[in-house]
């Protein structure tokens, strides 16, 4: 059941990546991790970096994009 939920979240993240024109990075994990996270960091040059990450066992799906503050 958890695998189906995480696959659904990963699919949602890929849709968001298409809408935001974001970078998609798929990489291996040394170990086993399950879960997802969202992080946003604001910088002094009035930009915000957004990161979505979904961890599916031994695969990490990372979506990153930068947005300027208006």
N, C-alpha and C positions, 0 to 999 in steps of 0.2 A: 504494500500500500504506500509506504514511504517513497519507494522508487517511482511510482506513478505520479505522486505529488511533485517530486523533484523534476521529473521529466516535463511535467506541465509548466513548472516555473521556468525551466530552461527554455522551453518553447516561447513562453511569454517574454523572456529576456531577449530572445532572437528577434521577436517582433518589435520590441522597443529599440533594438539596435538598428533595425531597418528604418524606423521612423525618425530616429535621432541622427542617422548617418554616422554611427559610432564604430569604433574599432572592436572587432571580435577576436579574442585570443583563446584558443583551446590548447591546454597543456596537461601533461601528466603530473600526478602527485606521487611523491615517494611516501607511501603509506596509504591509509584509508580515511577519507573524510566525507561527511554527509552534511549538507546544509546550504544556506544561502545568506547573502548579506548585501546591504546597500551602504555606500559611503559617499559623502560629498565634502570637499575641502575647498575653502575660499582662500584666494591668494591676494596679495597686495596690488596686483595689476588688474583688479576687478574682473577676475575670471573664477569660475567654479569648475573643478574637476569632479565628475560623477563616476562612480564605479559600481557595477552590479556584478556579483560573483555567485555562481551556483556550483557546488561541489558534489559530484556524483561518483562516489567511491574513489576511483583512481584517476578521474578526469576532472579538470577544472575549466569552467566556462566563464571567461571574464569579458565584460562589456564596459568600455570606457569612452567618455566623450567630455568635451570642454564647452562650457557656455559662458558668455560674457554677461556681466551684471549691467542691466540697463536702468 
